[in-house]
Amino acid sequence: MVESTKRLEWMGALQESEPLTDGEPGAGTRYRDVFVDHGQRIELEAEVVRFEPPGYLEVSLRGDGVEATSSQRLEEIDGGGTRLTALIETEYTKRLLRMMAGVVTRHAQQRLESDLAELKRIVEAES
């Protein structure tokens, strides 16, 4: 969920992910991520805020006009499976983005659902 090469496999709009810090992923690890979606290029700096493997990851994202916090929690469920809960809280800091927040948020939700479906496919194929 945190390594650049792995995220490039399942996040459809993620085109580039460059670690900005050395060492193993953990709190304080930073990345420069470039997303391209519907012809729009979005560059974000991501910083791992909380990392409690294997169950919890929280990342702060900052870019031109957007600040967000993304968290993912993995939980074992009855029957031997795993549930992934993903939450992204976003603040649009540019007026135009705030005006379009409904459209942008709906599209981001659809992208997230598509990406998580791809992640599930990959994990199940490896099992």
C-alpha positions as CSV (number, residue, x, y, z in Angstrom):
1,M,0.0,0.0,0.0
2,V,2.9,2.4,0.5
3,E,5.7,1.3,-1.9
4,S,5.9,3.3,-5.2
5,T,6.3,0.3,-7.5
6,K,3.4,-1.6,-5.9
7,R,1.1,1.5,-6.1
8,L,1.9,1.9,-9.8
9,E,0.5,-1.6,-10.4
10,W,-3.0,-0.9,-9.0
11,M,-3.6,2.8,-9.1
12,G,-4.8,3.5,-12.6
13,A,-4.2,7.2,-12.8
14,L,-0.8,7.1,-11.0
15,Q,1.8,7.6,-13.7
16,E,4.9,8.4,-11.6
17,S,5.9,7.9,-8.0
18,E,9.3,9.0,-6.8
19,P,10.5,8.4,-3.3
20,L,11.9,11.7,-1.8
21,T,13.4,10.0,1.2
22,D,15.7,7.0,1.7
23,G,15.2,3.8,3.6
24,E,12.3,1.6,4.4
25,P,8.8,3.1,4.2
26,G,7.6,4.5,7.5
27,A,6.4,7.6,9.2
28,G,8.0,10.6,7.5
29,T,8.6,8.8,4.2
30,R,7.8,11.2,1.4
31,Y,6.9,10.7,-2.3
32,R,6.3,12.9,-5.4
33,D,3.3,11.4,-7.2
34,V,2.0,12.3,-10.6
35,F,-1.5,11.4,-11.6
36,V,-2.9,11.8,-15.1
37,D,-6.7,11.4,-15.4
38,H,-8.9,12.6,-18.2
39,G,-6.0,14.6,-19.7
40,Q,-5.4,16.4,-16.4
41,R,-1.9,16.2,-14.8
42,I,-1.9,16.4,-11.0
43,E,1.3,16.4,-9.0
44,L,1.1,15.7,-5.3
45,E,3.6,15.4,-2.5
46,A,2.7,12.6,-0.2
47,E,4.0,12.0,3.3
48,V,3.4,9.0,5.4
49,V,2.0,10.3,8.7
50,R,1.3,7.0,10.4
51,F,2.4,3.5,9.5
52,E,1.5,0.5,11.6
53,P,2.1,-2.6,9.4
54,P,0.2,-4.6,8.4
55,G,-3.0,-2.9,9.6
56,Y,-2.9,0.9,9.2
57,L,-1.5,3.5,6.9
58,E,-2.2,7.3,6.9
59,V,-0.8,9.6,4.3
60,S,-1.0,13.4,4.0
61,L,-1.3,14.7,0.4
62,R,-0.5,18.2,-0.8
63,G,-0.7,19.7,-4.3
64,D,-1.8,22.7,-6.2
65,G,-5.2,23.5,-4.9
66,V,-5.7,20.4,-2.8
67,E,-4.8,19.1,0.6
68,A,-6.0,15.6,1.7
69,T,-5.5,12.9,4.2
70,S,-5.8,9.3,3.1
71,S,-6.1,6.4,5.5
72,Q,-6.3,2.6,4.9
73,R,-7.1,0.0,7.5
74,L,-6.8,-3.7,7.0
75,E,-8.9,-6.0,9.3
76,E,-9.2,-9.8,9.4
77,I,-12.8,-10.9,9.0
78,D,-14.6,-14.1,9.9
79,G,-14.1,-16.7,7.3
80,G,-10.4,-15.9,6.8
81,G,-10.7,-12.9,4.6
82,T,-9.4,-9.3,4.9
83,R,-11.4,-6.1,4.8
84,L,-9.8,-2.9,3.5
85,T,-11.4,0.3,4.7
86,A,-10.2,3.4,2.8
87,L,-11.0,7.0,3.7
88,I,-9.9,10.1,1.9
89,E,-10.7,13.6,3.4
90,T,-10.1,16.4,0.9
91,E,-10.0,20.1,1.2
92,Y,-9.9,22.2,-2.0
93,T,-7.9,25.3,-1.5
94,K,-8.6,26.9,-4.8
95,R,-11.9,28.6,-5.6
96,L,-12.5,26.9,-8.9
97,L,-11.9,23.5,-7.3
98,R,-14.3,24.4,-4.4
99,M,-16.9,25.3,-7.0
100,M,-16.5,22.0,-8.8
101,A,-16.1,20.0,-5.6
102,G,-19.2,17.8,-6.2
103,V,-18.0,16.7,-9.7
104,V,-14.4,16.3,-8.6
105,T,-15.3,14.3,-5.5
106,R,-17.7,12.0,-7.4
107,H,-15.0,11.3,-10.0
108,A,-12.4,10.7,-7.3
109,Q,-14.8,8.2,-5.6
110,Q,-15.2,6.3,-8.9
111,R,-11.5,6.2,-9.4
112,L,-10.9,5.0,-5.9
113,E,-13.4,2.2,-6.3
114,S,-11.8,1.1,-9.6
115,D,-8.3,1.2,-8.1
116,L,-9.4,-0.9,-5.1
117,A,-11.1,-3.4,-7.3
118,E,-7.8,-3.7,-9.2
119,L,-5.9,-4.1,-5.9
120,K,-8.3,-6.9,-4.9
121,R,-7.8,-8.6,-8.2
122,I,-4.0,-8.5,-7.9
123,V,-4.0,-9.8,-4.2
124,E,-6.4,-12.6,-5.0
125,A,-4.4,-13.7,-8.0
126,E,-1.2,-13.9,-5.8
127,S,-3.0,-16.1,-3.2
